[in-house]
Amino acid sequence: KPGADKPVAKLSFVKGFAPWGWVIGSGIYIDDVDAAFWRGAAGVAALTGLVVGVLVLLGWMVARSITAPLRRASEVADAVAAGKLENVIEVHGSDETGRLLAALKSMQEGLKGRRESERRQAAETLRIKQSLDVAATNVMVADAEYKVVYANRSLEQMLQEAEGDI
C-alpha cells in the first residue's frame, strides 16, 4: 500500500477483456474497509446512545409525572386517616391522579363538615347534660331496651335516700 511501512492485506479482482486484449482489475485494502466500518459503527453507536439517553429522560419525566401526584395523594390519605383534615390539596388536570386528588379533597371537606357538625352537637349535648345535672327535678333517660343511660344528681340522691325502702 503506498505510504505504508509494511505490507497491507488487499482484496482484489482481475478479469481479462479478450476482444481488446485488456486486463481490468480492481482492489481494496482491508484496513480501509475496517476503518470505514468502525467509523460507521462509531456513528451508529453515538446515535444509539443519544436516542437511548433521550428515551431514558422521557421515561423518567413520565414516571415522575405519575409518581409525584400519587405520592402526594398517599400522603394526604395518610394524613386524613390520622385525623388531620387541614391539608392543602391542589388538584391539577383531569387525569387519573387529578381525579384521585379531587376525590381526596372532596372526602376531606366532607369529613371536616361532619366533624364540625359533631362538635356543635357534642357542645349542645354537653350544655343540656350540664343543665340537667343541676336541675332540681329528677331526670332519667333510658334507651329502647329500658337500660338507663343517664340519671341526674337529683335522681341519684333521691334513689340513695330511698335505697332502704326499694
KAWO-V424295 format. One record per run of one state. SS is the DSSP state (~ for helix, > for strand, _ for the rest). FROM is the first residue (numbers start at 1). TO is the last residue. If there is no record, write none. Layout:
ss:SS from:FROM to:TO
ss:SS from:FROM to:TO
//
This chain:
ss:_ from:1 to:9
ss:> from:10 to:17
ss:_ from:18 to:21
ss:> from:22 to:29
ss:~ from:30 to:81
ss:_ from:82 to:95
ss:~ from:96 to:133
ss:_ from:134 to:139
ss:> from:140 to:142
ss:_ from:143 to:147
ss:> from:148 to:151
ss:_ from:152 to:152
ss:~ from:153 to:161
ss:_ from:162 to:166
//
